[in-house]
Amino acid sequence: MFNFSNSIQTVMERAMESCRTEMARIGGLALYNESKVLSAFQKLRVGNHHFMPTSGYGYDDPGRETLERLFCEIFGGEAALVRPQFMSGTHAIAAALFGVLRPGDLLLSATGRPYDTLEEVIGISGGEGNGSLKDYGIDYDQVDMTGEGQVDLVALRSKLQTEMPAAVFIQRSRGYAWRPALGMDELKKVVELIRSVLPDTVIIVDNCYGEFTQRVEPLEVGCDLMAGSLIKNPGGGLAPTGGYVVGRQDLVEKVSYRLTAPGIGAEVGSYAAGYTPFYQGLFLAPHVVGESLKGMALAASLFRQLGMEVYTDAEPSDIILPIRFGERNKLIAFCQAIQSASPIDSHVVPEPWDMPGYGDPVIMAAGTFVQGASLELSADAPIKEPYIGYLQGGLTLEHIQLALMLVLERMAREGLIEI
Ligand SMILES: *Cc1c(COP(=O)(O)O)cnc(C)c1O
């Protein structure tokens, strides 16, 4: 049993009180999204036979096929690939890019520099000969976001007109950046602009961390393809691995030839461990995403009370909370405290390291059931000024509450904050 001091309990109570309205809003959001999910399960007549293990080629695997149809129903796509054979979100997004683009094409990012792990996929960083898009003669350009973290519509229009990209890439989440996540209203405006200049360009969304954070998803505002990770939002904390791509039929087919092989596509794929956690995780996802959102609202109000700067959106479109620590040792202590407040590996002390795919040393606190799953409570930070930590996830609000109190207790004990 933990025994928190009165001052810590008081700070927590005050923080809970100050985000009551936001918690109620998130409750309504989770209910709305659960209604999408439950009705899709019923419409597709999901039954126990969909959970069965399959082996070998996996032709006509009913578990795989119905799971993919569920994603289509829920996210508004014509076809989907929802596969444990995608190792990660990066893999799914890379398959989408390689599937759609051809030599001579240009990929234009509308949201500035993409997520770190995509830099080597695109060829922005990393050497020659690693098989990046650039290696295959696919060019890249980007439209930087405005100082306020909005898509720069003027610059975007001009690049669309002069460069005529075959595909436009849009990242929904803020990633590792001090800016808002892209809301669906703003995305809709961006899509309308792209369509007005280049009706046929393919719009691809990196949807990592975005699923179920709003009532509308990117395909519903006119994007063509979106991709993400199953150990983030749509896996509901239960999916053990995997990624997904969902969207237009013809494009998903092209992506399937990258996932497997040309001519084979989506028709194969078995899973000997059975699909139960993918279905059950998807069923839980709107609720768990709601818990994460509530936890981030709580953390924001808590750190604000302590005089720290956090970045919040009125209605967030991802599950990340950036917190500015300003000092290296505070940031590292925070991440270590989050790790020590985890159910798993609480005794492990994370240190900054040169993680593959990332430019700066990164510290990652992830005391998670599924390795690296960031729908579970976790904190990441590139070690660079102004020492911003990115807190995300949390399977239950209770855990996030306890973890935050443990973090405050520890940071106060080490003289890093005053309560
Ligand atoms: C997590 C993430 C990715 C990559 O996902 P991995 O599963 O870690 O490979 C890509 N883009 C964004 C915005 C992400 O948050």
The ligand as an ORCA input file, in Angstrom:
! r2SCAN-3c Opt
* xyz 0 1
  C       4.962      5.643    -32.708
  C       4.893      6.470    -33.933
  C       5.379      6.027    -35.148
  C       6.139      4.750    -35.302
  O       5.617      3.713    -34.648
  P       6.528      2.508    -34.096
  O       5.469      1.533    -33.810
  O       7.239      2.981    -32.900
  O       7.409      2.102    -35.188
  C       5.229      6.827    -36.248
  N       4.650      8.012    -36.152
  C       4.191      8.493    -34.993
  C       3.565      9.847    -34.958
  C       4.282      7.733    -33.849
  O       3.809      8.197    -32.702
*
